[in-house]
């Protein structure tokens, strides 16, 4: 169950990175961002945290402030490198992967490390911008979300 917390932040759920590198993306976040299962998704590290990633809605990139950034990494936006392969640009890391019908993405363990996380870490999925939703392991919203009762946890 997603909740609106203090300061108007919208939290979808907690998800845990499983030992095999699987991670569940909450249905409500996927629906809100128009991301379908059985499709490819783009992951991007954040500016304000070293532990976590954003799931980017590919269809919104062209008309966004990040269009120039993604123009510099066309191999990610066009899925021209292997899934889970990290590309770096301006202190951010990018990769793409497949979102399966079960709502799980799966990444190699070294790729998770590039996002500052590892199996066993629990990440908070929350609304970020019109372009992406975040999945964070640290930061000010983590403590706030820990106080919320009844939020869904995927493990």
Steps between C-alpha positions, in 0.01 A plus 500: 500500500648834395482790742549875503736603777591833656631757252275349234739219407326199350640161600407190299660213692817346636675242281796281582779405261493120499813278501459426127500873412122527462313812609122560499361820348165594656197482272369841601828669402506320166142602428559863594804524273345304212759222520380160381623161608677290236685811385842656546562763767782746553667541840699806596690594814381807685662835560432515873570146611769241446272210592217432264366571154220655301281309256464724197199508270670479158208658317537823698874552447483696174297785650682517832793692649694171487471470121855638455637256756337205328619627161852443636419136585293383200611142556287497816192670358510275191588180693816447293716360781430182696238528777658599831807647328600824674568816304627806690449865411548813714524316834188292432472138404241361260389158390194332359335172582185305427193535722343155513128429527548425872612865555860401570811642343813292524852640499843345540644555847783728372236726344320533834833598655531786248171635639642474854273215608520123536279196561326525834462879479146632535420797280214746522307557176368856484369754253775728374442700181272474198779298332596243763430344837774436753610191689722614785696332778596820682400861537254714694191321371615163630457599866165657422381185321610278787239676714217420258291202604335265255725566202549196276835320518612273214761243601 
